[in-house]
């Protein structure tokens, strides 16, 4: 599984970059996911009778919350929900100063129409070539999860996609700055990376809220973001702890009443802990997270708890894996789900992998109406880098 570790070189620069100039200071690299899935069966509130949820015809299965990648049983195989291609361009102005931009064209992009998204656009500076400190400013993905930075570089992880029960919030980027410090821990094999970040991000007609919860154009903003993480690893074990706070404002525009605030400058905290192992042929992935929005004055007590655990084994070019994930709120009406995943990765060519995955997901929400419901989904994906 060390090939997956190598794939992490995608950020801030992809490993097999193409030189765009004679000096080698301008490089291009890229990645792609050609993903299709089919809802085999599903039910809601104990009935398999088809139902409608928002604009979707169910049985259905949400596999990408950020861009509302939804698979519907009546449509059969769908390849237009998660497929994408991305390119990253990096310009090195000196050995300590560079600029990086990453663009992704998605088959499904309700957040920005059909235009490519700018997932990354930032400057990087180090005081010296061998400095332990790195400073960056620009646009980044919010590092809420272990796989946040390379969530869409599918080649870098064993599944077709990281568990959607854990991965996915309405805001997933920030404009701001971060600083990181890397050091070896004494004379041991352990290395530590500490990172802190700050910034904000606003999105009009946010797809997550508009298409999955309210059905009405809804804007979302995360402001005064302040987060930090610490990662330690020794080549076998990798442990990461994260905490972040921000203020969230969710609003809608009413033609009569004007701006209606569903949340306004609501203090929010998110905590995360992941522990992974890659030893000989064994692969273990775990992640535990908690989201908190509390405001007794308005009766708000929104707490989400979500987690995953996966075990895999590498047989040469083949990596079968079993993964379990779940999420739940702590107050009524409960929103909750648990899922089992059987995945198989086949590295049949250099920098290219074919993956097959079977998901069994149970909706444990306490809603009086059909939500996403239970589902069984078969997925296949060709993922690679160039």
C-alpha positions in Angstrom: 0.0 0.0 0.0 3.0 2.3 -0.1 1.9 3.4 -3.5 -1.0 5.3 -1.8 1.5 7.1 0.4 3.4 8.2 -2.8 0.1 9.5 -4.2 0.0 12.1 -1.4 2.7 13.9 -3.3 -0.2 15.4 -5.2 -0.3 18.2 -2.8 1.1 20.7 -3.2 2.5 19.2 -6.4 1.7 16.0 -8.2 4.4 13.4 -8.3 4.7 12.8 -12.1 4.5 16.5 -13.2 5.1 17.6 -16.8 7.6 20.4 -17.4 5.9 23.3 -19.3 9.1 25.2 -19.7 12.8 24.5 -20.3 13.8 25.5 -16.8 11.5 23.0 -15.2 10.0 25.8 -13.0 6.5 25.5 -14.5 4.9 22.1 -14.0 1.5 20.6 -14.9 0.0 17.4 -13.4 -3.4 16.0 -13.2 -5.9 13.3 -12.1 -9.2 11.9 -13.1 -12.1 9.8 -11.7 -14.5 8.1 -14.1 -17.1 6.9 -11.7 -20.5 5.2 -12.2 -23.0 3.8 -9.8 -26.3 2.2 -9.7 -28.9 2.0 -6.9 -29.9 -1.7 -6.8 -32.6 -1.4 -4.2 -34.0 0.9 -1.5 -36.8 1.7 0.8 -38.1 4.3 3.3 -40.2 4.1 6.4 -40.4 0.4 5.9 -41.8 0.5 2.4 -40.0 -0.1 -1.0 -42.7 1.9 -2.8 -41.0 4.7 -4.8 -41.1 8.2 -3.3 -40.0 11.7 -4.1 -37.6 13.6 -2.0 -37.0 17.2 -3.0 -36.2 17.0 -6.8 -35.1 13.4 -6.6 -37.0 10.2 -7.4 -36.2 7.6 -4.9 -35.0 4.9 -4.0 -31.9 7.0 -4.2 -28.4 7.4 -2.6 -26.4 10.5 -1.8 -22.7 9.8 -2.4 -21.4 13.4 -2.5 -22.8 16.0 -0.2 -20.6 18.9 -1.4 -21.8 18.8 -5.0 -25.0 16.8 -4.3 -24.0 13.7 -6.2 -27.3 11.7 -6.0 -27.9 8.3 -7.7 -31.6 7.4 -8.4 -32.7 3.8 -9.0 -34.9 4.6 -12.0 -32.0 6.1 -13.9 -29.9 2.9 -13.8 -26.2 3.3 -14.2 -25.2 7.0 -13.9 -21.7 8.3 -14.7 -22.6 12.0 -14.4 -22.6 12.5 -10.6 -19.0 12.1 -9.5 -16.8 11.8 -12.6 -14.2 14.6 -13.0 -10.8 15.6 -14.3 -8.4 17.9 -12.5 -5.2 19.7 -13.4 -2.7 21.3 -11.1 -0.2 24.0 -12.3 2.8 25.0 -10.2 5.2 27.8 -10.8 8.4 27.9 -8.8 9.8 31.5 -8.7 12.7 30.4 -6.5 13.6 27.4 -4.3 11.5 29.0 -1.5 8.6 30.7 -3.3 6.0 29.2 -5.6 2.4 29.6 -6.8 0.0 26.7 -7.2 -3.5 26.5 -8.8 -5.8 23.4 -9.2 -8.8 23.3 -11.5 -11.4 20.6 -11.6 -14.0 20.1 -14.3 -16.9 18.1 -12.9 -19.7 16.2 -14.7 -22.0 17.4 -11.9 -21.4 20.9 -10.5 -24.6 22.6 -9.2 -22.5 25.0 -7.1 -20.9 26.7 -10.1 -22.8 25.6 -13.2 -20.6 24.0 -15.8 -17.5 26.0 -15.2 -14.3 24.4 -13.8 -13.9 25.0 -10.1 -10.8 26.5 -8.6 -10.2 24.2 -5.7 -6.8 25.6 -4.9 -5.0 28.9 -5.8 -2.3 29.8 -3.4 1.2 31.1 -2.8 3.8 29.2 -0.8 6.9 30.7 1.0 9.6 29.2 3.2 12.2 31.2 5.0 14.9 28.9 3.6 15.1 25.6 1.6 15.6 23.6 4.7 13.2 25.5 6.9 10.7 23.6 9.1 8.2 26.5 8.6 5.9 26.9 5.5 3.6 29.8 5.0 0.7 29.9 2.5 -2.0 32.3 1.4 -4.9 32.0 -1.1 -7.7 29.5 -1.6 -7.6 26.0 0.0 -9.8 23.2 0.9 -10.7 23.3 4.6 -8.7 20.4 6.2 -11.6 19.1 8.3 -10.9 15.5 7.6 -7.9 13.2 7.0 -8.6 13.1 3.3 -9.8 16.6 2.8 -6.8 17.9 0.9 -7.0 15.1 -1.7 -10.7 14.1 -1.5 -11.1 14.2 -5.3 -7.7 12.6 -6.1 -9.3 9.1 -6.0 -6.1 7.3 -6.7 -4.8 8.3 -3.3 -7.1 6.1 -1.2 -8.5 2.6 -1.4 -12.2 3.2 -1.8 -14.2 4.5 -4.7 -14.9 7.5 -2.4 -14.3 8.1 1.3 -17.5 7.3 3.3 -20.1 10.0 2.6 -21.5 9.4 6.1 -18.4 11.2 7.3 -17.2 13.4 4.4 -19.3 16.3 3.4 -20.5 19.7 4.7 -22.0 22.7 2.8 -18.7 24.7 2.9 -15.5 22.9 1.9 -13.1 25.7 1.0 -11.7 28.9 2.5 -9.9 32.0 1.4 -7.2 32.9 3.9 -3.8 31.7 5.1 -2.1 28.9 6.9 1.2 28.1 8.5 2.8 24.7 9.2 5.8 23.4 11.1 7.4 20.1 10.5 10.0 18.4 12.8 11.4 15.1 13.8 10.6 14.0 17.3 14.0 13.6 18.9 16.0 10.6 17.7 12.8 8.5 17.0 11.2 7.5 13.7 8.3 9.8 14.5 7.7 13.1 12.6 5.3 15.8 13.5 3.5 18.4 11.4 1.5 21.1 13.2 -0.7 23.4 11.0 -2.9 26.4 11.8 -5.3 28.2 9.4 -7.7 31.1 9.2 -10.0 32.6 6.7 -13.6 32.6 5.4 -15.8 31.5 2.6 -19.3 32.5 1.3 -21.4 30.7 -1.3 -24.6 31.9 -2.9 -27.3 29.3 -3.7 -25.3 26.7 -1.9 -26.2 23.3 -3.4 -26.0 21.4 -0.1 -28.7 23.4 1.6 -30.7 24.3 -1.6 -31.0 20.9 -3.2 -30.8 18.5 -0.1 -32.6 20.3 2.7 -34.6 23.4 1.9 -35.5 23.3 -1.8 -35.3 27.1 -1.9 -32.1 29.0 -3.0 -30.1 29.3 0.2 -26.8 31.1 0.8 -24.2 29.9 3.3 -21.1 31.6 4.8 -18.4 30.4 7.2 -16.6 33.4 8.6 -13.9 33.9 11.2 -12.5 30.4 10.6 -9.7 29.5 12.9 -8.4 25.9 13.0 -5.4 23.8 13.9 -4.2 20.2 13.5 -1.3 18.1 14.7 -0.2 15.0 12.8 2.4 12.4 13.9 3.6 9.4 11.9 6.4 7.0 11.7 5.8 5.3 8.3 3.5 2.7 9.8 1.1 4.6 12.1 -0.4 8.0 11.3 -2.4 9.9 13.9 -4.1 13.3 13.3 -6.0 15.5 15.7 -7.9 18.6 14.5 -10.2 21.3 15.9 -11.8 24.3 14.2 -14.2 27.1 15.0 -16.1 29.4 12.8 -19.3 31.5 12.6 -22.0 30.3 10.2 -24.7 32.4 8.5 -27.4 30.6 6.5 -29.9 32.9 4.7 -32.6 33.0 2.1 -34.0 36.0 0.1 -37.7 36.4 0.3 -39.3 38.8 -2.3 -41.5 40.3 0.4 -39.6 40.0 3.7 -36.1 40.4 2.2 -33.2 38.5 3.7 -34.4 35.8 6.1 -31.7 34.3 8.4 -31.9 30.7 9.3 -28.7 31.1 11.2 -26.7 34.3 11.8 -23.1 34.4 13.0 -23.7 31.1 14.8 -20.5 29.9 16.7 -19.6 26.4 15.5 -17.0 23.9 16.5 -15.7 20.9 14.7 -13.3 18.3 16.2 -11.6 15.4 14.4 -9.4 12.5 15.3 -8.0 9.9 12.8 -5.6 7.0 13.4 -4.4 4.9 10.5 -2.0 2.0 10.1 -0.2 0.7 7.0 1.9 -2.3 8.1 3.2 -4.9 5.7 0.1 -5.9 3.8 -2.5 -4.7 6.4 -4.3 -1.5 6.1 -6.5 0.1 8.8 -8.3 3.4 8.5 -10.3 5.1 11.3 -11.8 8.5 11.7 -13.9 10.1 14.4 -15.5 13.6 14.2 -17.9 15.9 16.1 -19.8 19.0 14.9 -21.3 21.4 17.4 -23.7 24.3 17.0 -25.3 25.3 20.3 -27.5 28.3 21.1 -29.9 27.9 24.1 -31.5 31.3 23.4 -33.0 30.0 20.1 -33.3 26.3 21.2 -30.4 25.2 18.9 -28.5 22.1 20.0 -27.2 20.7 16.7 -24.5 18.1 17.4 -23.4 15.6 14.8 -21.2 12.6 15.6 -19.7 10.7 12.7 -17.1 8.0 12.3 -15.6 5.3 10.1 -13.4 2.2 10.5 -12.0 0.2 7.6 -9.7 -2.9 7.4 -8.0 -4.0 4.2 -5.3 -6.4 3.0 -3.0 -6.0 0.0 -2.5 -9.0 -2.3 0.0 -7.6 -4.8 -2.1 -5.4 -7.2 -5.3 -6.2 -5.3 -6.6 -4.5 -2.2 -10.0 -5.8 -0.8 -11.4 -3.8 2.1 -14.3 -3.7 4.5 -15.4 -0.4 6.0 -18.2 0.7 8.4 -19.4 4.3 8.9 -22.1 6.1 10.7 -23.4 9.5 11.7 -26.1 10.7 14.0 -27.5 13.9 15.6 -28.1 13.9 19.4 -31.5 15.6 19.6 -34.8 15.0 17.9 -35.7 14.9 15.2 -32.7 12.5 14.8 -30.9 12.4 11.5 -28.8 9.3 11.3 -27.3 6.7 9.0 -25.1 3.6 9.1 -23.3 2.0 6.2 -21.3 -1.1 5.3 -18.9 -1.0 2.3 -17.1 -3.8 0.5 -14.5 -2.4 -1.9 -11.9 -3.9 -4.2 -9.0 -1.9 -5.7 -7.0 -3.3 -8.6 -3.8 -1.4 -9.6 -3.6 -2.9 -13.1 -1.3 -0.2 -14.6 1.1 2.4 -13.3 -0.7 5.4 -11.9 -4.1 3.8 -12.7 -6.5 1.8 -10.5 -9.9 0.2 -11.1 -12.2 0.1 -8.1 -15.5 -1.8 -7.4 -17.6 -1.1 -4.3 -20.8 -2.4 -2.9 -22.6 -0.3 -0.2 -25.4 -1.2 2.1 -26.8 1.9 3.8 -29.5 2.2 6.5 -31.4 5.4 7.2 -32.0 5.6 10.9 -33.4 9.1 10.9 -36.5 9.9 13.0 -38.4 11.9 10.4 -42.1 11.6 9.7 -41.5 11.8 6.0 -39.3 9.7 3.7 -35.7 11.0 3.7 -33.0 9.4 1.6 -34.0 6.0 2.9 -32.1 2.7 2.9 -30.2 1.8 -0.2 -27.9 -0.8 -1.8 -25.5 0.7 -4.3 -22.9 -0.8 -6.7 -20.1 1.6 -7.8 -17.3 1.2 -10.3 -14.5 3.8 -10.9 -11.4 4.2 -13.0 -9.0 6.5 -11.2 -5.6 7.7 -12.1 -3.0 10.4 -12.3 -0.9 12.0 -15.1 
